[in-house]
Structure formats: C-alpha cells, structure tokens
Amino acid sequence: MQRDWPLLGPLQWMRYVNKQVKVKTGKDEERRGWLLTVDPVSASLVLVNFGEEGRASVQVVMGHAVEEVEVLQEADEETTERLQTSFLPPETRSLDPAELRRRKGVVRRWLEKNRLPVEEEGDELKVAGVLTITAPYGPEDCCSSNQIILDRIQKLLQNRTRVQPDHPETDPA
C-alpha cells in the first residue's frame, strides 16, 4: 500500500505499472483497474478495465487526488500483452511481417515512380534524408521536421491508395 503518491518519483511508480490496483481518492471513493501508465508531471494514473468483447474502458485518476494505492494482482503474460496492444491502431496489431514487407516495397516503388530518393533503413523508409516512414507505411506513419515535405509526401501516399488500392492481388510484390 502506498501513501503520498504524488511525492514518489517515476522509478517508484513503475513498480505499479501492469498491475491491478485499488486507488483511494477520498473518504469513500476508490477506483480499481490495471495501471497502464503514470503521467510523470502530474502523477495522474491511467487505469484500464477490460469488458465484454475485448473492449477496454479507461479512467484517469488525477495525481493530486490520490491518497493511497494498493496492488491487488500481478498481471499475467496475456494481460500484459493486452495492456500494451489495446491502444495500437487495429491494422498495426494484425499485420504479419510478410505483409509489412510487401507494403514497404509497394510504398517504396510508388515513391521512386514519383522520382523521390528513397532508402531502406531496417523497417523504415527514408525519403530524401528528411522524412521517415514507419510500419505500416501509411500517410499517418510519416515523420519529418519539415512540415512542407511532410504534407506533400502524405498527400502523395494518400493519392497512391486512390490510384492503386492496397490489395495483394492488385499490387505487384
């Protein structure tokens, strides 16, 4: 059981992550759930409860309101995996490595067809040395500090999906 929650630091908070906890916030108020993370600035806790059909509900308990935190249960491997993947985009969770390689190749060929210099660095595509595209290689997976280039490459990738739908039977692999 832990009192003075906001006064603890991130190293102590990490001991509670991926565990089922009971958080006392007032005289007769308490919240229960799996601790997903703790905000390092406000000491606020993010609790997750799994419901029917794999749905998850999320509660944020403000750090200043926390009076006491008690660990109820350790997470097993399945629960830890659920906590880590529940908030990923659905397609990221379900794509196998072969599909990701295929998508990377399709996007690389599309960029080269549009006369852009592209290099592969592991699982990432680097465009003109100033933009990175990570898996699953969609417009939202682009990252660059140059907003103009970022916008243009994202639009180019959006146009690819309109002109060349992303289906294995239509994309040359």
N, C-alpha and C positions, 0 to 999 in steps of 0.2 A: 504494500500500500504506500502511495506517495503523496505527501502533502507539499505545499509550496511549489506547485508545478511550474509557474512562470519563472521561478528563480533557478530552476535546473537549466542545464545547457543542452545543446543538440546531442552530445555524446550520451547523456543520461536518457534523453527522450528516445534515442534509437533502440534502447533496450525494450521499449514497449511496442515498437512497430511490428506489424504482422502478428499481433496477439489480440485475443478478445479481452476487452477491458470494460470496467464499470467506472464511469466518470461521475463524481458527485459535484453538482454545481450550485446547490442551495440546500436549504433545510431539508426539504423532502423531494428534491429533484435529482434525478440521476439519468444518465444515458448509458446504453450498452451498445457495443459493436466492435468490429475488427478495426484496430487502429491502422489506417493506411499510411498516414504521414503526419508530421507536425510542422507548422509554419515556424521557421527559425526566428522571425521577427516578432510575431505576436504570441507565440506559444499556443496558437489555436490548434485543436486536434481535428482531424478528418476521420470520422467513423463510418464504416461501411457495414451494412446488413444485407445479406443475400436473401431474396424472397423466392417466390414461385417462378418457374420457367427461366431460371438463371438471371433474373432481374436483380439489380442492386440499388439500394437506397443509400443516400449519402447525407450525413449530418455533420455540420461544422460546429464545434463547441469552442467558443471564444476563450482564449487563454486566460484572460483576466478573471473569468467566471469559474475557473476550475479550482475546486477546493481539495479534491482528492482523486487519485487514480489507482485503481486496483486491477491487477491482472487476474482474469478468470480462467483463461485457457491459452495454451500454446497452439499455434497454427500447424496443421499437418502440411505435407507437401502439396496436396490438392488445393487447400485453402490459400496457401501462399501463392500458388500459381494463379488462382482466380483473382486474388487481390492485385497481382502485378499485371494481369492482362484484361481486366474488366473495363478499363477505360481507354484501351487502344482502339483505333478505328477497326471495324469488323474485317476489312479486307487484309489488314496487316497481320491479324491473328491467323487467318485461314490460308494464306498463300504458302505453298511449299517452295523449297529452294529452286527447283526446276522452273516453276512459274516466274519467280523473281528474276532468274537469269534471262528468261525469254523476254520479259518486259523490259529489262535493262537493254537488251540487244535491239528491240524494236524502237525504243526511245533514242538510243544512240544512232541508229540508222536514219531516223527521222531528222535528228539534228544535223547530221552530216549531209543529208539530202538538201537541207536548207543552208548549207555552206557554213556551218558553225564548227569551230575546232572543239573536239570532244576527246577527253582522255578518261580511261577507267582507272580508278584507284581503289582496289578492293571491291566493296559493294557499292561504291559511289561513282557517279559520273561527274567529271569536272568540265565545265563549259568555259572556254576562253580563259581559264585560270582564275575566273572571278565569281563563278556560280557553281554550287554543288547541288546535285540531285540525289536524294537517298531513296531507298526502297519505301514504298512500292512504285516509285518513279512516275508519280502524277504531278500536275501543276502545283498542288499544295505541298509537295515534297522538295521544292526548290528553296535554296537559301543563298542569299547574297547581300553584301552591304551596299551594293549599287542598286538602288531602287528602280532605276530606268531599265537596266538589264534584266533584273528580276521580273519586272512587269512584262517585258517583251518575250522572255523565254516562257513564262507561264501562259501567255496568250498563244504562243506557238504550240505548246503542248495541248492546250485546250482545242485548238484547231485540228491537231492530229487526231484526236478522238472523234471529231465530227467527220473528217475526211476518211480516216482509216480506223474503223471501230476496233476495239481491243478484244478480239476473239481469236483463239488459237487457230481456228480453221481458215481465217482470212489473213492473218499476219504470217509472213514468211519468217521462220525461226532461224 
